[in-house]
Amino acid sequence: MSTDRRPVRQRLTALAVNLTLVAITLTAAAYLVPSLLGYERYVITGGSMSGSIERGSVVYSETVPAKDLRVGDVITYQPPASSGVTTLVTHRIVRIGRDGVGRQVLRTQGDANPDPDPWRFTLAHDEQAAVAVTVPYVGYALIALADRETRMLVIGVPAGLVGLVSIGQLVGALRSRLRPRQGTAVVAAGSI
């Protein structure tokens, strides 16, 4: 019968390290896999879409042909420079029209906003990011990780702990090699 003679503390430490590595691996996979499948990722930092997409959510958008966009689709886009808005906006299309030369002209509105956005715009490309999936709350973690001090805390502290545990295990292994084994005689110099 084989029994694990390691102390409980060592087993708990090994379990904690393994669970941490599994959590990191799953987080990395959740972060990277959508990109590999062709989805773009955006973090919602405002409340203009509250009710359907809450602040702190991550939206995964798929690139679709601009000609396939319909009223009701939610898109992420850069508003026109004349709007004064310098960040990306994720809003619902409320109107699609044509300008004098036949280009598609869009009007959007945040679901929580009482009025449509004050600008109308045409898309600069033939393809556009349209929201496909929304994951609530995950964006808060990504917003926090954008802060250097938070990243250092989240990555540096666990890495430091893994390093300390490794050093502790190394010291324990060296001590066990230097200790005399039971049943071996230790002869003091000069007593023979």
TORPA-4810 file (N, C-alpha, C, O; in nm, 3 decimals):
<nodes>
NODE_1_0.084_-0.118_0.000_0.000_0.000_0.000_0.089_0.125_0.000_0.177_0.139_0.084_M
NODE_2_0.064_0.212_-0.094_0.145_0.332_-0.108_0.076_0.449_-0.039_-0.041_0.476_-0.066_S
NODE_3_0.145_0.515_0.048_0.089_0.633_0.114_0.179_0.751_0.086_0.301_0.738_0.078_T
NODE_4_0.117_0.866_0.071_0.192_0.988_0.048_0.235_1.041_0.184_0.152_1.080_0.266_D
NODE_5_0.365_1.041_0.208_0.416_1.080_0.339_0.451_1.228_0.347_0.503_1.275_0.448_R
NODE_6_0.420_1.301_0.242_0.447_1.445_0.248_0.354_1.508_0.350_0.239_1.467_0.364_R
NODE_7_0.402_1.607_0.419_0.315_1.675_0.516_0.195_1.739_0.446_0.201_1.774_0.328_P
NODE_8_0.089_1.754_0.519_-0.035_1.813_0.466_-0.008_1.952_0.410_-0.065_1.990_0.308_V
NODE_9_0.078_2.026_0.475_0.108_2.163_0.430_0.167_2.162_0.288_0.130_2.245_0.206_R
NODE_10_0.257_2.069_0.260_0.317_2.060_0.127_0.213_2.022_0.024_0.212_2.076_-0.087_Q
NODE_11_0.124_1.930_0.058_0.020_1.888_-0.037_-0.076_2.003_-0.065_-0.117_2.023_-0.179_R
NODE_12_-0.112_2.079_0.039_-0.202_2.194_0.019_-0.135_2.301_-0.067_-0.199_2.363_-0.152_L
NODE_13_-0.007_2.323_-0.044_0.067_2.421_-0.124_0.071_2.377_-0.270_0.047_2.457_-0.360_T
NODE_14_0.101_2.250_-0.292_0.106_2.198_-0.430_-0.032_2.210_-0.496_-0.041_2.245_-0.613_A
NODE_15_-0.138_2.181_-0.421_-0.274_2.193_-0.475_-0.304_2.338_-0.510_-0.361_2.365_-0.616_L
NODE_16_-0.267_2.431_-0.422_-0.292_2.574_-0.448_-0.217_2.620_-0.573_-0.272_2.694_-0.654_A
NODE_17_-0.092_2.578_-0.587_-0.013_2.616_-0.704_-0.077_2.559_-0.830_-0.090_2.629_-0.930_V
NODE_18_-0.117_2.432_-0.827_-0.180_2.370_-0.943_-0.312_2.437_-0.980_-0.339_2.461_-1.097_N
NODE_19_-0.394_2.469_-0.880_-0.522_2.537_-0.908_-0.498_2.675_-0.967_-0.572_2.719_-1.055_L
NODE_20_-0.395_2.744_-0.919_-0.362_2.875_-0.973_-0.320_2.863_-1.120_-0.361_2.943_-1.204_T
NODE_21_-0.237_2.763_-1.150_-0.194_2.744_-1.289_-0.312_2.707_-1.379_-0.318_2.753_-1.493_L
NODE_22_-0.404_2.627_-1.330_-0.524_2.592_-1.409_-0.607_2.717_-1.433_-0.655_2.738_-1.545_V
NODE_23_-0.626_2.800_-1.330_-0.705_2.923_-1.345_-0.639_3.017_-1.446_-0.709_3.077_-1.528_A
NODE_24_-0.508_3.029_-1.441_-0.437_3.116_-1.535_-0.451_3.063_-1.677_-0.472_3.140_-1.771_I
NODE_25_-0.440_2.932_-1.693_-0.453_2.871_-1.825_-0.593_2.891_-1.882_-0.608_2.926_-1.999_T
NODE_26_-0.695_2.869_-1.799_-0.832_2.889_-1.846_-0.860_3.034_-1.880_-0.930_3.062_-1.978_L
NODE_27_-0.807_3.126_-1.802_-0.826_3.268_-1.829_-0.759_3.306_-1.961_-0.817_3.378_-2.043_T
NODE_28_-0.637_3.257_-1.982_-0.567_3.286_-2.107_-0.643_3.228_-2.226_-0.653_3.293_-2.331_A
NODE_29_-0.696_3.107_-2.211_-0.773_3.045_-2.319_-0.899_3.126_-2.349_-0.932_3.150_-2.465_A
NODE_30_-0.969_3.168_-2.244_-1.091_3.247_-2.264_-1.060_3.381_-2.330_-1.143_3.436_-2.402_A
NODE_31_-0.942_3.432_-2.306_-0.902_3.559_-2.364_-0.858_3.543_-2.509_-0.887_3.629_-2.592_Y
NODE_32_-0.789_3.433_-2.541_-0.731_3.416_-2.674_-0.820_3.343_-2.773_-0.819_3.376_-2.892_L
NODE_33_-0.896_3.244_-2.729_-0.974_3.161_-2.821_-1.071_3.243_-2.907_-1.077_3.221_-3.028_V
NODE_34_-1.148_3.336_-2.849_-1.238_3.414_-2.936_-1.164_3.486_-3.049_-1.215_3.495_-3.160_P
NODE_35_-1.045_3.538_-3.021_-0.967_3.606_-3.125_-0.928_3.508_-3.235_-0.931_3.542_-3.353_S
NODE_36_-0.893_3.386_-3.196_-0.857_3.285_-3.295_-0.977_3.245_-3.380_-0.960_3.201_-3.494_L
NODE_37_-1.098_3.261_-3.325_-1.220_3.228_-3.398_-1.272_3.346_-3.480_-1.378_3.337_-3.543_L
NODE_38_-1.199_3.458_-3.479_-1.235_3.572_-3.562_-1.318_3.679_-3.492_-1.368_3.771_-3.557_G
NODE_39_-1.335_3.670_-3.361_-1.412_3.770_-3.288_-1.320_3.881_-3.237_-1.206_3.856_-3.198_Y
NODE_40_-1.373_4.003_-3.239_-1.303_4.115_-3.178_-1.364_4.137_-3.040_-1.482_4.109_-3.018_E
NODE_41_-1.284_4.187_-2.948_-1.328_4.199_-2.809_-1.327_4.347_-2.769_-1.232_4.420_-2.796_R
NODE_42_-1.436_4.389_-2.706_-1.446_4.528_-2.659_-1.502_4.527_-2.517_-1.591_4.449_-2.484_Y
NODE_43_-1.449_4.616_-2.433_-1.498_4.631_-2.296_-1.591_4.751_-2.293_-1.556_4.859_-2.341_V
NODE_44_-1.709_4.733_-2.237_-1.807_4.842_-2.227_-1.776_4.922_-2.100_-1.784_4.870_-1.989_I
NODE_45_-1.741_5.050_-2.119_-1.701_5.134_-2.005_-1.806_5.239_-1.970_-1.794_5.306_-1.868_T
NODE_46_-1.907_5.254_-2.053_-2.012_5.352_-2.026_-2.146_5.284_-2.001_-2.158_5.162_-2.012_G
NODE_47_-2.246_5.365_-1.968_-2.377_5.311_-1.936_-2.484_5.335_-2.041_-2.602_5.316_-2.014_G
NODE_48_-2.444_5.378_-2.161_-2.544_5.414_-2.262_-2.622_5.295_-2.317_-2.727_5.314_-2.378_S
NODE_49_-2.573_5.174_-2.296_-2.645_5.055_-2.344_-2.708_4.977_-2.229_-2.751_4.863_-2.247_M
NODE_50_-2.713_5.038_-2.110_-2.771_4.970_-1.994_-2.910_4.919_-2.025_-2.989_4.984_-2.094_S
NODE_51_-2.938_4.802_-1.972_-3.064_4.736_-2.000_-3.044_4.620_-2.094_-3.114_4.519_-2.084_G
NODE_52_-2.948_4.634_-2.187_-2.918_4.522_-2.276_-2.771_4.481_-2.265_-2.739_4.362_-2.268_S
NODE_53_-2.682_4.579_-2.254_-2.539_4.551_-2.233_-2.494_4.643_-2.119_-2.487_4.765_-2.134_I
NODE_54_-2.464_4.582_-2.007_-2.430_4.661_-1.888_-2.283_4.703_-1.888_-2.198_4.640_-1.952_E
NODE_55_-2.256_4.810_-1.817_-2.119_4.858_-1.799_-2.037_4.745_-1.735_-2.085_4.675_-1.646_R
NODE_56_-1.913_4.728_-1.782_-1.827_4.622_-1.731_-1.839_4.492_-1.807_-1.773_4.394_-1.774_G
NODE_57_-1.925_4.490_-1.908_-1.938_4.369_-1.991_-1.830_4.368_-2.098_-1.773_4.471_-2.133_S
NODE_58_-1.802_4.249_-2.148_-1.717_4.234_-2.265_-1.809_4.191_-2.378_-1.887_4.097_-2.363_V
NODE_59_-1.798_4.259_-2.491_-1.875_4.218_-2.608_-1.777_4.160_-2.709_-1.669_4.214_-2.733_V
NODE_60_-1.819_4.050_-2.768_-1.742_3.987_-2.876_-1.817_4.018_-3.004_-1.935_3.986_-3.018_Y
NODE_61_-1.747_4.080_-3.096_-1.808_4.120_-3.223_-1.749_4.040_-3.336_-1.630_4.009_-3.338_S
NODE_62_-1.834_4.007_-3.431_-1.786_3.942_-3.553_-1.790_4.044_-3.665_-1.877_4.131_-3.669_E
NODE_63_-1.696_4.032_-3.754_-1.690_4.124_-3.868_-1.789_4.077_-3.973_-1.786_3.963_-4.018_T
NODE_64_-1.879_4.168_-4.013_-1.981_4.136_-4.112_-1.972_4.238_-4.226_-1.923_4.349_-4.205_V
NODE_65_-2.019_4.202_-4.345_-2.022_4.301_-4.453_-2.115_4.417_-4.415_-2.225_4.394_-4.365_P
NODE_66_-2.070_4.539_-4.437_-2.149_4.656_-4.401_-2.286_4.655_-4.470_-2.384_4.704_-4.414_A
NODE_67_-2.293_4.601_-4.590_-2.421_4.598_-4.663_-2.523_4.506_-4.595_-2.643_4.517_-4.622_K
NODE_68_-2.477_4.415_-4.506_-2.568_4.323_-4.437_-2.621_4.378_-4.305_-2.704_4.315_-4.240_D
NODE_69_-2.574_4.498_-4.265_-2.622_4.556_-4.140_-2.769_4.591_-4.152_-2.817_4.633_-4.257_L
NODE_70_-2.841_4.574_-4.041_-2.984_4.602_-4.036_-3.016_4.689_-3.915_-2.939_4.692_-3.819_R
NODE_71_-3.127_4.758_-3.919_-3.176_4.832_-3.803_-3.195_4.731_-3.690_-3.255_4.625_-3.710_V
NODE_72_-3.145_4.765_-3.572_-3.151_4.675_-3.458_-3.019_4.609_-3.426_-2.998_4.562_-3.314_G
NODE_73_-2.927_4.605_-3.524_-2.794_4.548_-3.498_-2.718_4.642_-3.404_-2.733_4.764_-3.410_D
NODE_74_-2.635_4.584_-3.318_-2.549_4.662_-3.229_-2.409_4.654_-3.287_-2.356_4.546_-3.311_V
NODE_75_-2.349_4.771_-3.309_-2.216_4.778_-3.369_-2.121_4.858_-3.279_-2.164_4.939_-3.198_I
NODE_76_-1.993_4.832_-3.296_-1.889_4.909_-3.228_-1.813_4.985_-3.337_-1.760_4.924_-3.430_T
NODE_77_-1.807_5.117_-3.323_-1.748_5.199_-3.429_-1.687_5.326_-3.369_-1.713_5.362_-3.255_Y
NODE_78_-1.607_5.392_-3.450_-1.549_5.521_-3.414_-1.640_5.631_-3.471_-1.653_5.641_-3.593_Q
NODE_79_-1.702_5.713_-3.384_-1.787_5.821_-3.436_-1.707_5.919_-3.521_-1.584_5.924_-3.511_P
NODE_80_-1.776_5.995_-3.604_-1.704_6.092_-3.689_-1.625_6.192_-3.604_-1.664_6.224_-3.492_P
NODE_81_-1.515_6.240_-3.660_-1.428_6.334_-3.587_-1.504_6.458_-3.542_-1.475_6.514_-3.437_A
NODE_82_-1.601_6.502_-3.621_-1.678_6.623_-3.588_-1.766_6.603_-3.465_-1.817_6.701_-3.411_S
NODE_83_-1.786_6.479_-3.420_-1.871_6.452_-3.303_-1.803_6.492_-3.173_-1.870_6.518_-3.074_S
NODE_84_-1.669_6.497_-3.174_-1.595_6.526_-3.052_-1.573_6.402_-2.966_-1.505_6.411_-2.863_G
NODE_85_-1.628_6.288_-3.004_-1.611_6.164_-2.930_-1.485_6.096_-2.983_-1.473_6.069_-3.103_V
NODE_86_-1.391_6.068_-2.893_-1.262_6.013_-2.936_-1.246_5.865_-2.905_-1.143_5.806_-2.938_T
NODE_87_-1.346_5.805_-2.843_-1.339_5.663_-2.811_-1.439_5.584_-2.895_-1.531_5.641_-2.953_T
NODE_88_-1.418_5.453_-2.900_-1.513_5.368_-2.971_-1.648_5.370_-2.900_-1.654_5.388_-2.779_L
NODE_89_-1.754_5.353_-2.976_-1.890_5.353_-2.922_-1.958_5.224_-2.966_-1.946_5.181_-3.081_V
NODE_90_-2.029_5.163_-2.872_-2.110_5.044_-2.904_-2.255_5.084_-2.886_-2.302_5.099_-2.773_T
NODE_91_-2.327_5.103_-2.997_-2.467_5.145_-2.996_-2.547_5.066_-3.099_-2.492_5.000_-3.187_H
NODE_92_-2.678_5.075_-3.085_-2.770_5.006_-3.174_-2.802_5.094_-3.296_-2.821_5.214_-3.282_R
NODE_93_-2.808_5.033_-3.414_-2.848_5.105_-3.536_-2.998_5.130_-3.529_-3.077_5.036_-3.514_I
NODE_94_-3.037_5.257_-3.540_-3.181_5.290_-3.537_-3.232_5.337_-3.673_-3.352_5.343_-3.696_V
NODE_95_-3.138_5.370_-3.764_-3.181_5.413_-3.897_-3.067_5.390_-3.997_-2.950_5.416_-3.967_R
NODE_96_-3.104_5.342_-4.116_-3.006_5.326_-4.225_-3.065_5.396_-4.346_-3.177_5.368_-4.389_I
NODE_97_-2.987_5.487_-4.400_-3.031_5.559_-4.521_-2.919_5.565_-4.622_-2.819_5.493_-4.610_G
NODE_98_-2.935_5.650_-4.721_-2.834_5.669_-4.826_-2.807_5.818_-4.841_-2.897_5.901_-4.824_R
NODE_99_-2.682_5.851_-4.873_-2.651_5.991_-4.899_-2.667_6.019_-5.048_-2.712_5.932_-5.123_D
NODE_100_-2.631_6.139_-5.091_-2.651_6.180_-5.229_-2.578_6.096_-5.332_-2.619_6.092_-5.448_G
NODE_101_-2.471_6.029_-5.292_-2.396_5.946_-5.386_-2.422_5.797_-5.364_-2.354_5.712_-5.421_V
NODE_102_-2.521_5.765_-5.283_-2.562_5.626_-5.264_-2.490_5.550_-5.154_-2.510_5.430_-5.140_G
NODE_103_-2.406_5.618_-5.076_-2.337_5.550_-4.966_-2.432_5.529_-4.849_-2.522_5.610_-4.824_R
NODE_104_-2.412_5.419_-4.778_-2.492_5.386_-4.661_-2.463_5.487_-4.549_-2.347_5.512_-4.516_Q
NODE_105_-2.569_5.546_-4.491_-2.556_5.641_-4.381_-2.629_5.582_-4.261_-2.746_5.544_-4.270_V
NODE_106_-2.558_5.574_-4.147_-2.614_5.512_-4.027_-2.645_5.614_-3.920_-2.582_5.719_-3.911_L
NODE_107_-2.744_5.580_-3.839_-2.778_5.659_-3.719_-2.790_5.558_-3.606_-2.856_5.456_-3.622_R
NODE_108_-2.727_5.586_-3.495_-2.726_5.493_-3.382_-2.781_5.559_-3.256_-2.800_5.680_-3.249_T
NODE_109_-2.807_5.474_-3.157_-2.858_5.523_-3.029_-2.824_5.420_-2.922_-2.836_5.300_-2.943_Q
NODE_110_-2.783_5.470_-2.806_-2.764_5.382_-2.692_-2.900_5.342_-2.637_-2.990_5.426_-2.630_G
NODE_111_-2.917_5.217_-2.598_-3.047_5.170_-2.548_-3.097_5.248_-2.427_-3.217_5.261_-2.407_D
NODE_112_-3.005_5.300_-2.345_-3.044_5.376_-2.226_-3.059_5.525_-2.254_-3.100_5.600_-2.166_A
NODE_113_-3.027_5.568_-2.376_-3.037_5.710_-2.412_-3.176_5.741_-2.466_-3.233_5.661_-2.541_N
NODE_114_-3.232_5.857_-2.429_-3.366_5.891_-2.477_-3.370_5.931_-2.625_-3.475_5.920_-2.689_P
NODE_115_-3.257_5.977_-2.679_-3.253_6.026_-2.817_-3.141_5.958_-2.894_-3.046_5.909_-2.834_D
NODE_116_-3.153_5.956_-3.027_-3.044_5.902_-3.110_-2.919_5.988_-3.095_-2.925_6.103_-3.052_P
NODE_117_-2.806_5.930_-3.130_-2.680_6.005_-3.129_-2.693_6.124_-3.224_-2.760_6.112_-3.327_D
NODE_118_-2.631_6.238_-3.192_-2.650_6.359_-3.274_-2.580_6.354_-3.410_-2.594_6.448_-3.488_P
NODE_119_-2.507_6.250_-3.439_-2.435_6.242_-3.566_-2.491_6.130_-3.654_-2.547_6.031_-3.608_W
NODE_120_-2.473_6.151_-3.781_-2.497_6.048_-3.882_-2.360_6.020_-3.944_-2.275_6.109_-3.950_R
NODE_121_-2.338_5.898_-3.989_-2.205_5.866_-4.040_-2.210_5.756_-4.145_-2.305_5.678_-4.154_F
NODE_122_-2.104_5.754_-4.224_-2.084_5.645_-4.319_-1.964_5.565_-4.268_-1.876_5.619_-4.202_T
NODE_123_-1.963_5.438_-4.300_-1.853_5.352_-4.257_-1.735_5.368_-4.350_-1.751_5.383_-4.471_L
NODE_124_-1.616_5.365_-4.294_-1.494_5.384_-4.373_-1.455_5.257_-4.448_-1.377_5.262_-4.543_A
NODE_125_-1.509_5.141_-4.405_-1.470_5.014_-4.466_-1.594_4.936_-4.509_-1.706_4.969_-4.470_H
NODE_126_-1.572_4.834_-4.589_-1.683_4.751_-4.636_-1.727_4.648_-4.533_-1.827_4.578_-4.553_D
NODE_127_-1.653_4.638_-4.422_-1.688_4.545_-4.315_-1.699_4.621_-4.185_-1.637_4.726_-4.167_E
NODE_128_-1.780_4.566_-4.092_-1.806_4.634_-3.966_-1.818_4.532_-3.853_-1.868_4.421_-3.875_Q
NODE_129_-1.772_4.568_-3.734_-1.784_4.481_-3.617_-1.926_4.492_-3.561_-1.970_4.599_-3.520_A
NODE_130_-1.998_4.379_-3.561_-2.133_4.373_-3.506_-2.131_4.280_-3.385_-2.075_4.171_-3.390_A
NODE_131_-2.193_4.324_-3.277_-2.191_4.247_-3.151_-2.261_4.113_-3.171_-2.374_4.106_-3.220_V
NODE_132_-2.191_4.005_-3.131_-2.246_3.870_-3.142_-2.275_3.811_-3.005_-2.378_3.745_-2.986_A
NODE_133_-2.186_3.835_-2.908_-2.198_3.775_-2.774_-2.159_3.879_-2.671_-2.067_3.959_-2.692_V
NODE_134_-2.230_3.878_-2.559_-2.199_3.968_-2.447_-2.172_3.884_-2.323_-2.248_3.793_-2.292_T
NODE_135_-2.064_3.916_-2.252_-2.032_3.848_-2.126_-2.027_3.954_-2.017_-1.936_4.038_-2.016_V
NODE_136_-2.123_3.952_-1.924_-2.127_4.056_-1.821_-2.013_4.043_-1.720_-1.962_3.934_-1.695_P
NODE_137_-1.974_4.156_-1.663_-1.880_4.171_-1.551_-1.733_4.143_-1.583_-1.646_4.195_-1.514_Y
NODE_138_-1.701_4.064_-1.683_-1.563_4.027_-1.713_-1.481_4.151_-1.748_-1.360_4.154_-1.723_V
NODE_139_-1.543_4.250_-1.804_-1.473_4.371_-1.843_-1.409_4.444_-1.727_-1.307_4.511_-1.744_G
NODE_140_-1.468_4.432_-1.608_-1.408_4.497_-1.491_-1.267_4.444_-1.466_-1.177_4.520_-1.432_Y
NODE_141_-1.248_4.313_-1.482_-1.115_4.254_-1.464_-1.019_4.308_-1.569_-0.904_4.340_-1.538_A
NODE_142_-1.065_4.319_-1.693_-0.979_4.370_-1.800_-0.946_4.518_-1.779_-0.835_4.562_-1.807_L
NODE_143_-1.043_4.595_-1.730_-1.019_4.736_-1.699_-0.914_4.746_-1.589_-0.822_4.828_-1.597_I
NODE_144_-0.926_4.662_-1.486_-0.830_4.664_-1.376_-0.691_4.625_-1.424_-0.592_4.683_-1.382_A
NODE_145_-0.683_4.525_-1.514_-0.553_4.481_-1.563_-0.487_4.583_-1.655_-0.367_4.573_-1.682_L
NODE_146_-0.562_4.681_-1.702_-0.503_4.788_-1.782_-0.417_4.880_-1.694_-0.332_4.953_-1.744_A
NODE_147_-0.440_4.876_-1.562_-0.364_4.955_-1.466_-0.235_4.881_-1.430_-0.240_4.765_-1.388_D
NODE_148_-0.121_4.946_-1.446_0.009_4.880_-1.425_0.024_4.826_-1.284_0.072_4.714_-1.267_R
NODE_149_-0.017_4.900_-1.183_-0.001_4.856_-1.044_-0.087_4.732_-1.017_-0.044_4.640_-0.947_E
NODE_150_-0.207_4.729_-1.073_-0.293_4.612_-1.055_-0.232_4.491_-1.122_-0.234_4.381_-1.066_T
NODE_151_-0.178_4.509_-1.243_-0.114_4.398_-1.314_0.002_4.343_-1.232_0.019_4.221_-1.221_R
NODE_152_0.082_4.432_-1.175_0.195_4.388_-1.093_0.145_4.307_-0.973_0.205_4.206_-0.936_M
NODE_153_0.037_4.352_-0.913_-0.019_4.282_-0.797_-0.072_4.145_-0.838_-0.045_4.045_-0.773_L
NODE_154_-0.149_4.141_-0.947_-0.213_4.016_-0.990_-0.111_3.917_-1.045_-0.126_3.796_-1.026_V
NODE_155_-0.008_3.965_-1.113_0.091_3.874_-1.171_0.212_3.858_-1.078_0.260_3.747_-1.058_I
NODE_156_0.259_3.968_-1.022_0.380_3.964_-0.942_0.367_3.890_-0.811_0.456_3.813_-0.774_G
NODE_157_0.258_3.910_-0.739_0.242_3.844_-0.609_0.235_3.692_-0.625_0.308_3.621_-0.557_V
NODE_158_0.148_3.638_-0.714_0.149_3.492_-0.730_0.284_3.438_-0.779_0.328_3.332_-0.734_P
NODE_159_0.349_3.511_-0.869_0.481_3.467_-0.917_0.581_3.466_-0.801_0.662_3.374_-0.791_A
NODE_160_0.576_3.566_-0.717_0.663_3.570_-0.601_0.636_3.456_-0.505_0.728_3.395_-0.451_G
NODE_161_0.508_3.427_-0.483_0.472_3.315_-0.395_0.520_3.182_-0.452_0.572_3.098_-0.378_L
NODE_162_0.502_3.161_-0.583_0.552_3.038_-0.646_0.703_3.029_-0.628_0.756_2.921_-0.600_V
NODE_163_0.774_3.141_-0.644_0.918_3.143_-0.625_0.957_3.108_-0.483_1.050_3.030_-0.461_G
NODE_164_0.887_3.166_-0.385_0.916_3.137_-0.245_0.889_2.991_-0.211_0.968_2.928_-0.140_L
NODE_165_0.779_2.936_-0.262_0.748_2.795_-0.238_0.856_2.707_-0.300_0.899_2.609_-0.239_V
NODE_166_0.901_2.741_-0.419_1.007_2.664_-0.486_1.137_2.669_-0.406_1.203_2.567_-0.389_S
NODE_167_1.172_2.786_-0.357_1.294_2.799_-0.276_1.279_2.717_-0.148_1.374_2.649_-0.106_I
NODE_168_1.162_2.722_-0.086_1.137_2.642_0.035_1.151_2.494_0.008_1.209_2.421_0.089_G
NODE_169_1.097_2.447_-0.104_1.110_2.306_-0.139_1.255_2.269_-0.166_1.299_2.160_-0.128_Q
NODE_170_1.330_2.357_-0.231_1.471_2.332_-0.258_1.550_2.322_-0.129_1.631_2.231_-0.112_L
NODE_171_1.527_2.415_-0.037_1.596_2.414_0.092_1.561_2.286_0.168_1.648_2.223_0.227_V
NODE_172_1.434_2.246_0.166_1.393_2.122_0.233_1.461_2.001_0.174_1.504_1.911_0.247_G
NODE_173_1.472_1.997_0.043_1.539_1.885_-0.022_1.688_1.883_0.013_1.743_1.775_0.039_A
NODE_174_1.753_1.999_0.016_1.895_2.004_0.052_1.916_1.962_0.197_2.013_1.892_0.228_L
NODE_175_1.829_2.003_0.286_1.841_1.964_0.428_1.829_1.813_0.445_1.905_1.752_0.520_R
NODE_176_1.734_1.754_0.373_1.716_1.610_0.388_1.838_1.534_0.336_1.867_1.425_0.386_S
NODE_177_1.908_1.586_0.239_2.030_1.520_0.189_2.146_1.536_0.286_2.232_1.448_0.294_R
NODE_178_2.150_1.647_0.358_2.261_1.672_0.450_2.242_1.603_0.585_2.340_1.584_0.657_L
NODE_179_2.121_1.566_0.620_2.096_1.499_0.748_2.149_1.356_0.742_2.140_1.290_0.638_R
NODE_180_2.208_1.308_0.855_2.250_1.169_0.856_2.128_1.078_0.852_2.026_1.108_0.914_P
NODE_181_2.139_0.969_0.781_2.029_0.874_0.772_2.021_0.793_0.901_2.123_0.770_0.966_R
NODE_182_1.902_0.751_0.937_1.883_0.669_1.057_1.954_0.536_1.036_1.952_0.479_0.927_Q
NODE_183_2.016_0.487_1.142_2.083_0.357_1.134_2.227_0.369_1.089_2.296_0.267_1.082_G
NODE_184_2.276_0.485_1.057_2.417_0.499_1.020_2.490_0.559_1.139_2.439_0.649_1.206_T
NODE_185_2.605_0.510_1.163_2.682_0.554_1.277_2.759_0.680_1.241_2.816_0.691_1.132_A
NODE_186_2.760_0.772_1.331_2.839_0.892_1.313_2.958_0.881_1.406_2.942_0.868_1.527_V
NODE_187_3.074_0.886_1.352_3.196_0.870_1.433_3.260_1.006_1.446_3.286_1.074_1.347_V
NODE_188_3.284_1.045_1.569_3.349_1.172_1.594_3.498_1.159_1.566_3.558_1.056_1.595_A
NODE_189_3.556_1.260_1.513_3.698_1.258_1.480_3.780_1.242_1.608_3.753_1.310_1.707_A
NODE_190_3.878_1.157_1.608_3.967_1.140_1.721_3.920_1.034_1.820_3.992_1.006_1.916_G
NODE_191_3.804_0.974_1.802_3.758_0.876_1.898_3.795_0.733_1.860_3.762_0.640_1.933_S
NODE_192_3.859_0.716_1.751_3.898_0.581_1.710_4.037_0.552_1.754_4.089_0.443_1.729_I
</nodes>
